[in-house]
Amino acid sequence: MELKGKLKKIASMLLLASVMCGFTACGDRAGGNNDTGAADTTAEVTNNETALKEPENSLDREINIAVLAGPTGMGAAKLMADNTEGKTANKYNFTVATAPDQVGPSLIQGTYDIAAVPTNLAATLYQKTNGGVKAAAVNTGGVLYVLENGNTINSVEDLRGKKIYATGQASTPEYILNYVLSKNGIDPASDVEIEYLAEHSELAASLASESAAIGMLPEPQVTAALTKGSDNLRIALNLTEEWKNVAGDESSLLQGCIAVRSEFAESYPEAVESFLNEYEASVRYAVDNQEEAAELIASNGIVASAEIARNALPNCNIMYLDGAEMKKQLSGFLNVLYDANSSSIGGALPEDDFYYNAG
């Protein structure tokens, strides 16, 4: 009977070992860079149960991070420099992308763990992955401005009856402009004429050459246009301030954020927290040391030149906002986008779990 019991015990241990081996095999990660370059391909990803299951142990690799060229990426410049010098708590592998659709698919496929992206893209990815992406912090406020060759536009009301050139049709710039106009009693469809151009650079060149009288542009294209244009070209309206004037405490104009894969955040919360702490310090450096930060921004390919970065930084509203205050302000902004066009944020408002550590 004693021998029989021992044999049963050995058989049970062998069975447990075979089951554990099966779990280990299922946990293997698929490697490679699968950036498709098209944001709408994310529709194929419908849940978090992918082959990219993170191992339940300490992080022993680089954290792969994507930032966008322009304001959304500016706050990371000091962190990128510190990482190169080995001064960071984690090891980071940074990629600077030129367009959001180069980042979205790769984030949800696991090529990137963390990414600096437009806030509406983070919300869209959250919907497309059933909660597979979270907003960890807001890093950029409003970066849109109305420029004028002349001195006739000093309030939103002054835009009534005018022709406005803009970029970003069927995306957040259009919805932001329409919201500000509508809240000031101006019908975007009948009280103004809005002509959308495909490229920021095209509009910047038109404003600089004075072939366009009034145009809405984001930074750093605003600075590029002002640098090349005549003394007649000026910033007429700051849409961040105009948004605040009509929205009050209900929402803020928040255009960029730090997004993190939910699975990565759940598997490595300490690594994410240390990243956010270092990123917040990097943002403060960009705000408080703009001369030095401009050099780092240019050297990392986030903006074309240190001169443009230096002149654009004061208008880029680089910030760090997380937790409950992030949730309050960002949810208000996303609600405005939802009312304008629900597809702009993935078809529905995000649930509470979209906001990382928001309480």
Secondary structure, 3 states (H helix, E strand, C coil): CHHHHHHHHHHHHHHHHHHHHHHHHHCCCCCCCCCCCCHHHHHHCCCCCCCCCCCCCCCCCCEEEEEECCHHHHCCHHHHHHHHCCCCCCCEEEEEECCHHHCHHHHHHCCCCEEEEEHHHHHHHHHHCCCCEEEEEEEECCCEEEEEECCCCCCHHHHCCCEEEEECCCCHHHHHHHHHHHHCCCCCCCCCEEEEECCHHHHHHHHHCCCCCEEEEECCHHHHHHHHCCCCEEEEEEHHHHHHHHHCCCCCCCCEEEEEEHHHHHHCHHHHHHHHHHHHHHHHHHHHCHHHHHHHHHHCCCCCCHHHHHHHHHHCCEEEECHHHHHHHHHHHHHHHHHHCHHHHCCCCCCHHHECCCC
